[in-house]
């Protein structure tokens, strides 16, 4: 019969309970919890930097994985493909622009909001020039991806909607009296901005911020004149 007074044996040797406990690790190793959302953000950040440095050609899947510290092929666990990563880099730039834009037009409406919005979305500052490189890379990718093209269409619709609102408010306030339709005015502004974005990246030595600002001044003056 078993007696509680006897010392248990381990591997044939008499041992105390304390001795047995000492044979096992005191700390239990807890599996590392992986923050998948943070890893996705890291991948997007690396991709964004690669595009800024060398365009979309530099952002190969192999280079993205290497810079982000992943084994080649591991990116598929976080993104379904390269287009999804490029979209993330584009959205990162867009978010930065949107946040700064919101600060600049806070409390404004009508023609004042429109003018401030147009001036601060032009790629004049250095950080805007960096965002422009990512945007042009995104445009290039859009030419070969219907899904990305649809994403940009949604952005254009939101962009035009905001400007149309400022134009309506300007007419309500009596500051905008031109007979030129708002749709046409909005398209002019978008074309001006896209053209400036391209020039800022591909012909920076010919890019003239003062001339661009003068174009905005002339455009706003047109809104105040009866055709």
C-alpha positions as CSV (number, residue, x, y, z in Angstrom):
1,X,0.0,0.0,0.0
2,X,1.2,3.5,-0.8
3,X,2.3,5.5,2.1
4,X,2.3,9.3,2.0
5,X,5.4,9.3,4.2
6,X,7.5,7.8,1.5
7,X,9.5,10.1,-0.7
8,X,8.6,9.7,-4.4
9,X,11.3,8.4,-6.8
10,X,12.4,10.0,-10.0
11,X,14.4,7.8,-12.3
12,X,14.9,5.4,-9.5
13,X,16.3,7.9,-7.1
14,X,14.6,9.2,-4.0
15,X,13.5,12.9,-4.4
16,X,11.5,15.5,-2.5
17,X,8.6,17.3,-4.1
18,X,10.7,20.5,-4.3
19,X,13.4,18.6,-6.2
20,X,10.8,17.4,-8.7
21,X,9.5,21.0,-9.2
22,X,13.0,22.2,-9.8
23,X,13.3,19.8,-12.7
24,X,10.7,21.8,-14.7
25,X,10.9,25.3,-16.1
26,X,9.4,27.9,-13.8
27,X,8.3,30.2,-16.7
28,X,6.0,29.0,-19.4
29,X,6.9,30.3,-22.8
30,X,3.9,32.1,-24.3
31,X,3.6,32.0,-28.1
32,X,4.3,35.4,-29.7
33,X,1.2,37.2,-30.7
34,X,1.5,38.6,-34.3
35,X,-0.1,41.9,-35.0
36,X,-1.2,41.3,-38.6
37,X,-2.6,44.8,-39.1
38,X,0.8,46.3,-38.0
39,X,2.6,44.0,-40.4
40,X,0.3,45.1,-43.2
41,X,1.1,48.7,-42.3
42,X,4.8,47.9,-42.3
43,X,4.6,46.4,-45.8
44,X,2.7,49.4,-47.1
45,X,5.3,51.8,-45.5
46,X,8.1,49.9,-47.2
47,X,6.3,49.9,-50.5
48,X,5.6,53.6,-50.3
49,X,9.3,54.3,-49.6
50,X,10.4,52.1,-52.5
51,X,8.1,54.0,-54.9
52,X,9.3,57.3,-53.7
53,X,12.9,56.2,-54.2
54,X,12.7,54.5,-57.6
55,X,9.1,54.4,-58.9
56,X,6.8,51.5,-59.2
57,X,9.6,49.4,-60.9
58,X,11.6,49.5,-57.7
59,X,8.7,48.1,-55.7
60,X,9.0,44.4,-56.7
61,X,7.5,41.8,-54.5
62,X,11.0,40.4,-53.8
63,X,12.3,43.8,-52.8
64,X,9.2,44.7,-50.7
65,X,9.6,41.4,-48.8
66,X,13.3,41.9,-48.3
67,X,12.9,45.5,-47.0
68,X,10.0,44.5,-44.7
69,X,12.0,41.5,-43.3
70,X,9.9,38.8,-44.8
71,X,10.9,35.6,-46.6
72,X,10.1,35.8,-50.3
73,X,6.5,34.7,-50.9
74,X,5.4,35.5,-47.3
75,X,3.6,38.7,-48.5
76,X,0.7,36.6,-49.8
77,X,-0.3,36.0,-46.1
78,X,-1.1,39.7,-45.8
79,X,-2.1,40.9,-49.3
80,X,-3.6,38.9,-52.2
81,X,-1.3,40.5,-54.7
82,X,0.9,43.5,-55.7
83,X,-2.1,45.6,-56.7
84,X,-3.4,45.5,-53.1
85,X,-0.1,46.6,-51.8
86,X,0.1,49.5,-54.3
87,X,-3.4,50.5,-53.3
88,X,-2.2,50.6,-49.7
89,X,0.7,52.9,-50.6
90,X,-1.7,55.2,-52.6
91,X,-4.2,55.3,-49.7
92,X,-1.3,56.3,-47.4
93,X,-0.5,59.3,-49.5
94,X,-4.1,60.2,-50.0
95,X,-4.8,60.0,-46.2
96,X,-1.9,62.4,-45.6
97,X,-3.1,64.9,-48.2
98,X,-6.7,64.6,-46.9
99,X,-5.7,65.3,-43.3
100,X,-3.7,68.4,-44.3
101,X,-6.4,69.6,-46.6
102,X,-9.0,69.3,-43.8
103,X,-6.9,71.5,-41.6
104,X,-6.4,74.2,-44.2
105,X,-10.1,74.6,-45.1
106,X,-11.5,74.2,-41.6
107,X,-14.3,76.7,-40.9
108,X,-14.4,78.0,-44.6
109,X,-17.1,77.7,-47.2
110,X,-17.9,78.8,-50.7
111,X,-15.3,80.6,-52.8
112,X,-12.9,80.9,-49.9
113,X,-12.9,77.2,-49.2
114,X,-12.6,76.5,-53.0
115,X,-9.6,78.7,-53.4
116,X,-7.8,77.4,-50.3
117,X,-8.6,73.8,-51.3
118,X,-7.2,74.3,-54.8
119,X,-4.0,76.0,-53.6
120,X,-3.2,73.4,-50.9
121,X,-3.8,70.4,-53.2
122,X,-1.3,71.6,-55.7
123,X,2.0,69.7,-55.5
124,X,4.2,72.7,-54.5
125,X,5.6,71.7,-51.1
126,X,8.3,69.0,-51.0
127,X,6.0,66.6,-49.2
128,X,3.4,67.1,-51.9
129,X,6.1,66.3,-54.5
130,X,6.7,63.0,-52.7
131,X,3.0,62.2,-52.7
132,X,2.9,63.0,-56.4
133,X,5.5,60.3,-57.2
134,X,3.3,57.7,-55.5
135,X,0.2,59.0,-57.3
136,X,1.8,58.8,-60.7
137,X,2.9,55.3,-60.0
138,X,-0.6,54.5,-59.0
139,X,-1.9,56.0,-62.3
140,X,0.5,53.8,-64.2
141,X,-0.8,50.7,-62.4
142,X,-4.4,51.8,-63.0
143,X,-3.7,51.5,-66.8
144,X,-3.4,47.8,-66.4
145,X,-5.8,47.1,-63.5
146,X,-9.5,47.5,-63.7
147,X,-9.8,47.2,-60.0
148,X,-7.4,50.0,-59.2
149,X,-8.9,52.1,-62.0
150,X,-12.3,51.8,-60.2
151,X,-10.6,52.9,-56.9
152,X,-9.3,56.1,-58.6
153,X,-12.7,56.7,-60.1
154,X,-14.2,56.7,-56.6
155,X,-11.6,59.2,-55.5
156,X,-12.3,61.5,-58.4
157,X,-16.1,61.4,-57.6
158,X,-15.4,62.4,-54.0
159,X,-13.0,65.1,-55.1
160,X,-15.5,66.6,-57.6
161,X,-18.3,66.4,-55.1
162,X,-16.3,68.5,-52.6
163,X,-15.6,71.2,-55.2
164,X,-19.2,71.2,-56.5
165,X,-20.3,71.9,-52.9
166,X,-17.9,74.9,-52.6
167,X,-19.2,76.2,-56.0
168,X,-22.8,75.9,-54.9
169,X,-22.1,77.7,-51.6
170,X,-20.2,80.4,-53.5
171,X,-23.2,81.0,-55.7
172,X,-25.6,81.0,-52.7
173,X,-23.3,83.6,-51.1
174,X,-23.2,85.8,-54.2
175,X,-19.5,85.5,-54.7
176,X,-19.6,83.3,-57.8
177,X,-21.5,84.8,-60.7
178,X,-19.9,83.2,-63.8
179,X,-22.3,81.5,-66.1
180,X,-19.8,78.7,-66.8
181,X,-21.4,75.5,-65.5
182,X,-20.1,74.1,-62.3
183,X,-19.3,70.8,-63.9
184,X,-17.0,72.4,-66.4
185,X,-15.3,74.5,-63.7
186,X,-14.7,71.4,-61.6
187,X,-13.2,69.6,-64.6
188,X,-10.9,72.5,-65.3
189,X,-9.6,72.4,-61.7
190,X,-9.0,68.7,-61.8
191,X,-7.1,69.0,-65.1
192,X,-5.0,71.8,-63.7
193,X,-4.1,69.7,-60.6
194,X,-3.3,66.5,-62.5
195,X,-1.2,68.5,-65.0
196,X,0.7,70.1,-62.2
197,X,1.3,66.8,-60.6
198,X,2.8,65.3,-63.7
199,X,5.0,68.4,-64.3
200,X,6.2,68.3,-60.7
201,X,7.5,64.8,-61.1
202,X,8.7,64.5,-64.7
203,X,9.9,68.1,-65.3
204,X,10.7,69.5,-61.9
205,X,13.3,71.9,-63.4
206,X,10.5,73.5,-65.5
207,X,7.9,73.5,-62.8
208,X,7.1,77.0,-61.8
209,X,5.1,77.3,-58.5
210,X,4.6,81.1,-58.9
211,X,3.0,80.6,-62.3
212,X,0.8,77.9,-61.0
213,X,-0.4,80.1,-58.1
214,X,-1.1,82.9,-60.7
215,X,-3.3,80.4,-62.6
216,X,-5.3,79.8,-59.5
217,X,-5.7,83.5,-58.9
218,X,-6.9,84.0,-62.4
219,X,-9.4,81.1,-62.1
220,X,-10.9,82.5,-58.9
221,X,-11.2,86.0,-60.5
222,X,-13.1,84.4,-63.4
223,X,-15.6,83.1,-60.9
224,X,-16.4,86.6,-59.7
225,X,-17.0,88.0,-63.2
226,X,-20.2,87.8,-65.2
227,X,-19.4,86.3,-68.6
